[in-house]
């Protein structure tokens, strides 16, 4: 059974329907990139998977023992978040809050998990630094380490390289690929189709109110949507 399956979803916000009859599934270990135009409903879909929004129609079914607290989330940053006055260690540990329940403190295992994820993301040397004084790439690594503290099986990433310089972008893609290679399922929204077809195992392309494609990356490059939007096989003008 798939780890996550969305069946005949219709989604919207503020009384406006943005996606109708969307169906796809994600298996454990997949790396799915969701691409499409602005306003096509990509972020709304992610918020629905997270149960922050309810679908207008359809359902989301989980398998493989997936629970809601097995999913980590890296949203797009706001200007307020970029100016957050806390240390790197405090931000990363906050990813364990859902594990704490009613406890007003982090236990030894949660603190150890935060340290392990900081080491994994290469930010342990700056653990005491103030988050708002970091570079964009360092901030994204900190937030990704935080999301890993919340995740056990799936990471949802909403434009994780937005605003990063080219070097930090390459590094972030490499980190995400490494996490996927270590068994974390990735579902990522991206405007970068070239990077999506380079790294992802599966592509979902969302257009105006509908899915234009869902399948493997190899299948996407052979599809009409893939040929048009990726530039592969495009006829000269």
C-alpha positions, 0 to 999 in steps of 0.5 A: 500500500502507498505511504500516502494516496490522494484520491479525487481531491478538489481543493480551494481557498476563499471560495475559489476552487484551484484543483479538481479531481486530483489523484496520485500516490507516494511510496516510501522512499519516493522523491516527488517534485510538484511543479506548475504555474503560480496559483495552480494550487501547489501550496494548497495541496501541501497544506491539505496533506498537512491537514491545515486545510480540508479538501472540498472533495476527495480524501487522503489515505495513509499506509505503511503505518504513517501517522500525522506526526511522521511528517516534517514540513519546511514552508516558505519563509516570511520576513518575520521568520527570517528575523527570528531572535533565537539560537540555531539550537533553539530553532532546531529543537523546536521541531520536537515540540509535537513529541513533547505533548504536555511536557514543558521541556525537551527530554534527553532523546529529543535533545540528542536528535536535534544535535544529530540533525544539526551535525547531519546538516553541517550547522553544529558549529553555529549552534549558538549563533542567532538565527537572524544573523545567518546567511540564507543558506544557513537559515534553510539548513536550520529549518530543514534540521528542524523539520527533520526533528518533526519527521520520521518518514516524510518531508514536505518542502515548499520551494526550499531553495527560494531566495538562495544564491547559486552555491547555497542552492546546489548545496541544498539540493545535495542535502535533500537528495542525501536525505532521500537516499537515507530513506526519507520520502520527499514531496517538494514544490519547485519552480525549477523544472530542470532541477526537478527532473535531475533529482526527483524519482517522480513528477506531478505537473499541475496546471489550471484546475487539473493535473497535467501529469503524474508519473516517473521522471522518465515518463514525464520527459516523454510526455507532452507536458514534459516536452513542452515545459522541460524543453526536452524535445522542443522543436526549434522556433 
